Amino acid sequence: ILPLMVPALATTAIFTFIWTWSDFFTSLIYLTNPSNYTVQVALNAFIDSTGESNWGALFAMSIVTLIPVFLAFLFGQKYLVKGIATTGIK
């Protein structure tokens, strides 16, 4: 049964990775030390309240945060398609 479950397990793993990677609220609540901030919380802290932020660096950091999610999708695309296609009606 495990070979039939591989696409579904891979799809679940990819979706779980993407969901936890972009989790902002939980990290904002529990992390108090700036050296322990996740990338998303650090991006939020990078924005100045007066609007005088360095937008170029902010956008560059945003692209860097998207790279792991893009790579997870790129390498798991075959399993995502198989996992979603096998759950539909035949």
N, C-alpha and C positions, 0 to 999 in steps of 0.2 A: 504494500500500500504506500510505502514511502516514495517510490519513484513517481507515483501519481500525485503526491502531495508537494513535490519540489516546487512547481510553479506557484502554487498558492502560498507556501511558506516564504518563498523569495519575495512575492508581492507584499506579503504582510511585513516582512523585514524591511523592505525598501520604504513602504509607507510609514512604518514606525520610526525609521531613521530620519525621514524628512520631517515628521511631526515633532520629534524631540529636538532636532537640530534647530528648528525655527521657533521653539518654545521661548517666549519672552516673559510672560507673566510670572511663571513659577520661579525663574531665575531672579527676576526683579524682587520678588518677595523674600527669598531665602538668602541671597548673597548680599553681604553688607561690606565686605572688604573689596575695594576696587581692583586689587590684584587677582581676585578670584572671579571677576565678571566674565560671563560668556560673551561671545562676539556681539550678539544682538543687544545686550545690555550696555556694552561698551560703546556701541554705535549710538544708542540713545543718550548716553552720558557725554558723547562727543558734541552733541548739538548744544549750542549756547542758548540760554533763555532770552538773550537780547537779540538773537538773529544774526550775530556776528560770527558765524561758523565758517570754517574752511570747507567750502562745499566740494572742492576738487578731491580733497583727502577723504571726505565722507563718502562720496560716490565710489572712489577707488576701494575703500574698505567694504562697501556694499557688494561690489563685484567679487571681492575675495571671499565673502561669506557665501556667495552663490556657487562657487566652484565645487565644493564637496557634494552639494545637492545635485548639481548638473552631472558630476561624475557618477554618482549613485544611479541616477536615471539612465545615463548612457550605457553603463555596464550591465544594468539590470533590465534594460528595455525588452530583451527577448523574454525574460521570465514574467515581466509585467503583462505583455501581450498574451502570453500563454495562460497566465493566471486569470486574467479577465475574460479571455475567450472560453476557457473551460467552465466558467461559472455560469455562462449564459445558457439559454434554452437551445437544445440541439434540434 
